């Protein structure tokens, strides 16, 4: 497929170079930190634990990098397909361009699922080497399962999950600070002060904004969902060991075969999920003519989920039928884990539908916010905040019920396998989610290359749908992230000897819960402040360039886009380290001072606050963004009703609200999901140290 006109290729190349430069500089910051953590784990535990941490970080990096490389190529291809569709007049232009965007997103989706399982396979080989060197006489039938097997399997797998989490939060947070600083700076000066269109080539921050879409919404999102997948699989794989360990001296312990099959089942479901998602994506792409694009995107998700629903039932029968379920907490025999995984799948779809209901401009919630723009930005902002807060209840009810129901059927293992079920079609979800930023960048390229206005209308239509798919993806990420964190939390409680329960009325646990909630809000403030600082310098830079080079506005002088990219990169890398280090060290400090009970409370408080904050910020931000696009898309109708001047005020009101929504939906919400999983994972790793020594027990 041809790339496009020379102007389009030049712009696309600038975006590619900017994205590559950012990642190179980001790696120079986060790689030493990850190597330092890996070295520490090698000293505290085993060299295999440190190696697994590095493998996790590598897989997370590769998934995001491969997807981003594809995205920066398909940005131009989508814009060009829309251009060609306008020129030749053949077929539905939106469907033609949208199909190319889906193809580009599928690279990211399959990379996430593929690299997650590839890393898991490598880690299992590492564990196998560890066993080979350890040469145990009988690992399963003796109490060595408590010692060597636990250390080798549990610590290595959890360290792999932590490596994925650390790289994910660096990619998501660093990319988010970059992209939202550029986006806010570009909008605040370009749209509200200079009155030039979005993505106008005269705006010095436009290229930086496009770069940010790739490094934040594509690279960061891929790393995010990969680490969610690994966190859920890891918790689900290790939980059977802890259940077995608790029952080893009881009259009715689980059989060795049952333990092994419970460990293997989540990996089999994840592998089946990857195959199902590939089939679902191929089904859509292989069709010669597609209908409504939104329906096709949903078809990809639902067909993948349907294949997994049937296939996971077959797998459950193969793994557990005929096996003794004594001690496994399977209430209805072999079918129990399948029902629990199905609950996770249904909950994931429900979370996506809730997000769509509250953010899509096809529904009254977002349309109401757009209508409020007649009264000015204040009511738009209040309306968006109200929407986000109200959307928390249905989302929390879905998550709470899925946790209860999955545990009812399969005990603690049920909530973990529900998280695996929800993430089993992650490749399809990421494909649909990545479609959004690819379409957004295609619109930027069309605007900067001064293509026909009809091309921009096509890409804007794709982008509007992309905002909804992104909101659906965020709803899915929130749900899966919370379930994965809770699964890891239950693993922490089991290893602590409390068999999945924490006495929340204990003063120490309450102290931890309150501190955990406060910590997540503090981290939200720090992340918002980071974006704010970046945007403030970007605003100053855009104003400076326009003032010093007045020819920028009439096209006789070129803006210095490279300077804007450099500013965003510098600020993002400088300000992303503090939240990561604090969230990583908080449970360690708490555990070394007060012990495991405080850490358990800390995790509960952090997870509860994170699910509410992430849901509210994602949906408020998505609704503000789509209300802005709705006002812009209906410009002719609104001008006829209210006049050009009032329409301009309505548009400015939604732009101002959207700039607030940018850090809400793309920085605060997504990173809270990652941070709670990272905190839970590091708590599991450090638990032996918390138990062996903490200052509170010494004083007591």
N, C-alpha and C positions, 0 to 999 in steps of 0.2 A: 504494500500500500504506500502510495506516495506520501511524503511528509507534508508538503504544502508549498506555499510560495516562499521565495527567498526571505522576505520579511518575517514570515512565521518561523522559519528555521532559525533565523538569527535570534529571535526572542526565546524560542524553545532552548537553544543552546545556552543562552544566558541563565535561564532557570536551572538547567542541568548543572552548569558550572557552580552556581550559587549553592545548590543543594549538596553537591559533592564537597565543596569547600567547608560548608558547615559541619558535615559529618566527620571530615578529617580532623577539624579542630575539636569537635566534641570527643572523639576517640582519644585525643591527646590528654583530655581531662579525666575521662572515666576509666580508661584502661589501667592507669597506675592504681586507682582506688580499688578496682576489682582484683588486680593482682595482689594488692596488699591484703585484702580480705581472704583471698584464696591461700596466701601464705600463712595467715593467722590460723585458718582452719586446719591447714596441714600440720601446724605445730600443736594445736590444741587436741586434734582428733587423729586423723590419718592423712597421709598424702593423697589418698583416693578422694577424700572429702574436698580438698583444695582443687584437685583436678576436675571434679564434677562441677564445682562452682565456675571454673573457667569454661567448661563445655556448655553449661547453661547460658552464660553470657554470650558465647560465640554463636549458639543457635538462635538466640533472640536477635543478635545483631544481623546475622545472615538473612533471617526472615524479613526483617524490616528493610534491609538494604536491597534485596532482590525485588521486593514489591515496589520500593521507591524508584529503582532504576526503570522498572516497567512503566510506572506511572508517568515519569517525566518524558517517556517516549510517546505514550498513548495520549497525553495532553494535546500534543500537536496533531495526532492522528484523528482525534475526535473533532477538533476544530476543522480540520481539512475535509473530513467526511461530510460535515454540515455544509461546508462551502461547496463541495462537489454536488451535494444533493440540491442545493439552490440553483446551481448552474445547469445541471442536466434535467432537473424537475422530475426525476424518476423516483417513485416510491415515497414513503413517508419519511421526511427528513429527520424528524426527531427519533424515529425508530432506527433509522440507519446509523445515525451518530451514537444513539444510546447503546446499540449493539456493540459498537467498537469500545465504548466505555466499559461495558460489562466484561468484554474480553480482557481489557487492561486490568480491571479489578480482580479477575479470576487468577491472575499471576500472583497477586498478593495473597489471596485466599488459600490457594494450594500451597504456597510457600510457608504460610503459618502452620497449617496442618502437617505438612511434610517435614519441616525442620523440627517441629516439636517431637514427632515420633522418631525421627532420625537420632536426635540427641538422646532420647530415652533408650534407644537401642544401644548406642555407644556407651551410655552409663551402665547398662546391664552387662555389657562386655567388660567394662572396668570392674564391676562387682565380681564377675566371673574370674578375672585375673586375681583379684584380691583373695578369693576363696582358694584359688589354685596355689598361691604362695602361702596361705595360712595352713593348708592341708588339714582341715578338721576331720576327725574320724567319723563322726555322725552328727550332722548339723541339725536335723529335724527331730530325731527321736530322743535327744538328750536336752538338758537345760542349756546347751550352748546356743539355742535359738534366742535366749534372753541376752546372751553376751555377744558372741562373734557375729551371728547372723543379724541381730538388731543393729549393731554398729555398722556392719558392712552394707546392709541394704538400706536401713532407715536413714542414717546420716548421709550416705552418699546420694540417695535420691532427693532428700530434702535440700542438700547443698546444691544439687543441680537446679532445683526449683528456685532457690534463692538467687543463683546466678542469673536465671531468666528474669527474675523480678527486679534485680538491681539495674540491669541493662534496660529493662522496659521503662522504669521510672526515669532514668536518664534521658532516654529517647523521647518519652511522652512529655516530660516536664521541660526539658531543654527545647524540644521542637515546639511545644505549646507557647512558651515564653517568646520564642522567636516569632512565630507566625502571628500571634495575637498582638504583640507589640507593633509589628509591621502593619497588620490589618487596621488596628485602631488609629495609628498615626496617619495611614493613608486616607482613611475615611474622614477623620476629624478635620484635616486640612483640605483634602481634595473635594469632598462633597459639601461640607458645611461652610467652609470659608471661601474656597475658590470657585465652587459651583461647577466643577468638571465631573464628568461621568465616572462611575466605578471602573477601575482598570484602565483609565486613560493613560496613554504613553507619556503624557506630559508630567504625570505625577511621579516624582523620584522614588516613591516607596512602592510602586506597583510591582516591580520585579521582586522585591523582597517579600511582598505579600504572596506572590505565586510560589516562591521558594518555600515559604513557610507552610503552605498547604501540603507540600510534599514531605518535608522533614517532620511536621507535626501530625497531620491527619492521616498520612499514609505510613511512614516509617514508624512513628510512635504508636499508632493504633495496632499495627501488626505485632509489634513487640508486646504490647499490652495483652492482647488476646492469646498470644502464644503462652505467656507466663500464667494466665488464668487456666488454660488447658493443662499445663504441666502441674500447677498447684493442685488442681482437682484430682488428677490421676495419681499424683504422689500421695496425697492424703488417703485416697481410696485404696491404694496399694499397700500402705503401711498399716492401716487400721486393723486388718485381719491379724497381723502379727501381735499387735497390742491386745486384741481380744483373746487370742490364743494364750498369750503370756498370762493374762489375768485368770484364765481357766485351767492352766496347766496342772495344777494340783487339786482341782475340783473333781467330784465324782463323775462328771459328764463333760470332759473337755472336747473341743473340736478335733476332728481327725486331721492328720497332716495333709491329706489330699484336699480337704475342704479349704484349709488355709491357703494352699497353693492356688486353687481355682479362684478363690475370692481375690487373690492378688493379680491373677492373670485376666480376669473378666474385664476390668476397666480399660486395660490396654487393648483388648480385643474390640471393645465397643468403640474406642477412639479410632482404631484402624478401620473398622467398618464405616465409621462416620466420614473419614477422608474419602474412601471409595464412593460412598453415596453422594457426597458433595460434588465430586468430579463428574459423576453421572448426571446430577441435577444441573450443573453448569453446562455440560455438553448438550443436554436436552434442549436448553434454551438457545444456545449458540448455533446448534445444528439446524434449527428450524429456518426454512427459507424465508418465511415472512412471519414477523411477530406482530402481535396486536398491541394493546395498550401496554406501554413500557412498565408502568407500576405493577400491572398484573403479572408481567413476565418476571419481574424481580421477585415478587412474592411466590411465583410458581417455582422458581429456583430454590427458594428456602423450603417451601412446603413439600416439594417432591423429595428433597434431600431428607427432611425430617421423616417423611413417610417410609422411605427405604430403611432408615435407621430404626424406626419403630418396629417394623417387621423383623429386620435382621437381628436386632438386639434380643428379641424374644427367642429366636432360633438359637442364638448364642447362649442365652440363659438356660435353655433346655439342654444344650450340649454340655455345658459346664457343670450344672447342678442337679439335673434329673438323675435319680438313683443314688445320689450322695446323701450321707447322713447330715442333717442340718442342725444337729444338737449343738447348742452353744453359739450358733451363728446369729441368733435373733431373727431368723427368717420366719415370719409369722405364718406364711402360707406356702412353705416349701420353696421349690426351685423358681416359682413364678414371682416370688417377692422382689428379688433384685431387678427383675425386668419392669415390674410395676413402678418401683422407685425411680428407675431411669426414665420411664415414660412420664412420670410426674415432672421431672426436670425438663424434658423436651417441651411439654405443654406449658410449663411456667416460663420458659424462654420465649416461646411464641407469644404468650400473653404479655410479657414485659415489653416486647416489641410493639404489639398492638396498642398498649397503653401509651407508649411514647408517641406513636403515630397519631393517636386520637388527640393528644394535647399539643402537638407541634405542626401537624399538616394544615396547610391553608384550605384544605377541602372541608374542614370541620369548623364549627362555630367558635371554638375557643380562640384560635389564631385570628379568625376573621373579626372577632370582637375587639381584639387588641389593635388590629389595623384600623378599625372604625374609630377607636379612641384617639387616633393621631390627629383628628380634627381639633381636639382640645389641647394639644401640645404634648411635649415629651414626658411631663410628670405623670400623666394618667397612663401613658403607654408603659412606663416603667413600673408603676404600681400594679397595673393589670398583668404584666408579665410575671412579677413576683408572686402575685396571688395565684396565678395559674400553676407556677412551679410548686408552690406549697400544697395546693389542692391535689396535685398529681401524685403526691407522696403516698396518700392513703391507699389507693388501689394497688400501687406498686408494692407497698409494704405488706398488704394483705395477701397478694399473690406469693411473695417470697416466704412470708410466715407460714401460710398454709402448705406450701410445697415442702418446707422444712419439716413441719409436723407430720404431714401425710407420708412422706418418704421414710421418715424415721419409724412411723407406725408399722409399716410393712417390713422394714429390714433393719431396724435399730440404728445405731450410729453409722453403720455401713451404708444405710439407706440415704442419708443426707449427702454423703460423699458421692455415691453413685448417681444421685440426682444431679449433682454439679457436673459430673462427667457426661450425663445424658444431655444436659443443657448445652454443653460445649462440644458435643459430638458432631454437630453440623457447623462448627466454627468456620470452616473453609467457605461455606456458602454465605455465612453472615458477613465475613470480612470482604468477600467479593462484592456484595451489595453495598457495604459501607464505603469501600474504596471507590466505587462508582461516583460518589459525590465529589470528592476533591479533584478527581480527574476531569469531571464535567466543569467544575468551577474554574480550573486552570485553563480549560479549553476556551471558556468565555473570555478570560483575560487575554489569551493569545489572539482571539478574534478581534477584541477591542484594540489592542496595541498594534496589530497588523492592519488596522483600518479596513477590515473586511465589510461586506455589505451588512447593513443593519439587520437584515433578516437572519443572517448567520448568528448574530448575537442573540436574537430572540430565541433561536433554537437552543443555543447553549444555556441561556437563562432558564428556559423551561426544564432542561435536563438538570440544571443546578438546583432549581426549586425542588424537584423530586429528590435530588441528591441530599438536600437538607433533611428531608423526611427520612430517607434511608439511613442517613447518619444518625438521626435521632433514634431510629429503631435499633441501629447498631449500638448506640450508647445505652439504651435501655437493656439490651441483651448483655452488654459488657457489665453493667451495674449488677444485674441479676446473677450472672455467672461469677462475677468477682466476689459478691457477698457470700454465695453458697460455697465457693472455693475457700474463702477465708474462714467461714464457719466450720468447714470440714477440717481445715488445718487446726482450728481452735479446739475441735473435739479430739483431734489427734494429740494435741498438747495436753489436754485434760486426762486422756487415757494414759499417756506416758507418765503423768504425774501421780497415777495411782488412784485417781478419783472416779475412774470408770465413766468418763464423759460428763460428769456433773461438777459444778462449781457452786459452793454455798454463797450465793450472791448477797445474803444477809450478813455475811461476815464483814466486819468493819474494814479489814484490809482489802477484801475484794471490792467493797463499795468505794474505798479510796481509789483503787486502781481504775474502776469504771468511770468515776467522775474525772479523774486525771486523763483517761483515754479520750473522753468526749472533748475536754478542753484542748487536748493536744491536736485533735483533728481540726478544730476551729482555728487554732493558732496557725496550723500549717496552711489552712485555706487563706488566712489573711496574708501570710508571707508570700504565697504564690500570687495572690492578687496584686500585692505590692510590687512584686517582681515585674509583672506585666505592665503595671502602671508606670514604673520607672522607665521601662523600655519604650513604651508608647510616648512618654513625655519627651524623651530625647529624640525620638523619631519625628514628632511634631515640630520640634525646634529645627531639626535638620531640613525638613521639607520647606518650612518657612524661610530658612536661610538661603536655600538654593533658589527658590522663586524670587526672593528679594535681590540676591546678588546676580542672578541671571534672568532678567525680565523676559528675555527672548524665549524662555522655556514655554511660556503660556501661548505664544503665537507660533511656536514650532521652529523658530530660527536658531535655537540653542538646544542642546541635548542635556537632560538631567543626568546627574552622577548616581546611577542606580547602585553601583558597586559600593559607594560610601554607605548607603542605607543598609545593604546586606551586611557590611562589616559591623555597623553599629548594633544591629539585631543579634548578630552572632556573638559579639563581645559581651553584651548584656545577658544573653541567655546562658552562656557558659559560666559567667561569673555568679549568677544568682540561682542556678539550679542546684548547686552543691549543698547549700545550707539545709533546705527541706529534706533532701535525701539523707544526709548524715543524721539529722535529728530524728527522723522517723525510723531509721535503722538502729540507732543507739538507744532510743527511749526504752524499749523492752529490756535491753541488756542492762542498762543502768537500774531500772526498776527491779529486775530480778536479782541483781547482785546486792542491792540494798535491802529489799523486803521479801524476796523469795518468789516461788511460783504462783502463790495465791494472788498476789498483787498483779502479776503479769496476766493471769487469767482474767481478772477484772478489767485490766487495761485493755485487753483485746475485745472484751464484750462492749465496753464503752465506746471504743474506737469504731467497731463495726456498726453499732447502732447509729451513731452520729453520721458515719460515712454514707450509709445507705440513704438516709434522709437528705443529706446535703448534696450527694451526687445526683440523686433523682431530681431534686428541685432545681439545681443549677443547670442540668442538662436540658430539662424541659422548658424552663424560662428562656434560656439562651436560644434554643431551637425555635420557640414561638416568636421571639423578637426578630430573629433572622428571617423567618418566613413571612412575618407581617410586613417587614420592609420590602421584601421581594413582591408581595402581593400589591402593595401600594404602587410600586414601580410598574408592575405588569399591567395594572388597570389605570395607567396614567390618563389615557384619552377619555375614559368614562368619568374619572374624577375631575378632570379639568372642565369637562362639559357641565358637571354638576356644581362645582364650587369655584371654578376659575383657576387660572395658572398660578396666581400668587398663593392661594390657600393650599393648592396641591403641593407647592414647594415647601410650605410649612409642615404639611403632613409628612412629606418625604424626609425632611430634616428631623422631625420628631422620631420617626422610626429608625433613622440612621443613628441618632444619639442612643436610643435604647439598644440597638444592635451592638454598639461598641461596648456597652456594659455586658451584654450577653456573651461576647466573644471570650473573655477569660472565664466566665461562668461555665460554658459548655465545653470548652476545649482545653482548659487548664485545671480548674479546681475539681470538677466532677471526675474526669478520667483518672487523675492522679491520686485522688482519695481511694479509688478502687485498688490501684496498684499498691499503695502504701499500706493498707490494712492487710493485704496478702503478704507483703514483705515483712511486716511486723510479726504476723503469725508464724511465718516460716522461720525467721531468725529466732523466735522464741522456742520453737521445737528444737532447733539445732543447739541452742545454748542451755536447754533445760538441765542436762547433767551438771553443769556448773552452778545453776541456780539452786539445785537440790543439795549439792555437795557443800556449798558455802554461800551464805548471805548474811549481811551485817545484822539484820533484824534477829535472826536465830541466835547469833552469837551474843547479842545484848540480852535477849530474853533468857 
